[in-house]
Amino acid sequence: SNLSWTTTDDSLRHAFSAYGQVLDCIVMRDRDTGRSRGFGFVTYSTSQEADAAIAQFNEQELDGRRIKVNFANARTGGGGGGGGGTCTVIPLAEDRD
């Protein structure tokens, strides 16, 4: 979290692709205004890649903001796990606007 308002899906994907194969990448946006909500999700092909991204990118800077990277909370339901890993990029409380 703590993504810059200027961070896009593409720039997030570009930054996180250094740590593995990114299967999906999204910056969450306000449904009405389209403005970034300041966090996003990156899904890797393996949990090891997600671990590497968290270890290397947590509390680092992206687009001028220090970001927090951790595993996304598992959602219940859905099919069997494919062994991938999703990490979430969320704001650091002290950096919120």
Secondary structure as UniProt FT lines:
FT   TURN            5..6
FT   HELIX           9..16
FT   HELIX           17..19
FT   STRAND          22..29
FT   TURN            31..33
FT   STRAND          36..44
FT   HELIX           47..57
FT   TURN            58..59
FT   STRAND          61..62
FT   TURN            63..64
FT   STRAND          65..66
FT   STRAND          68..71
FT   STRAND          85..90
FT   HELIX           93..95
//
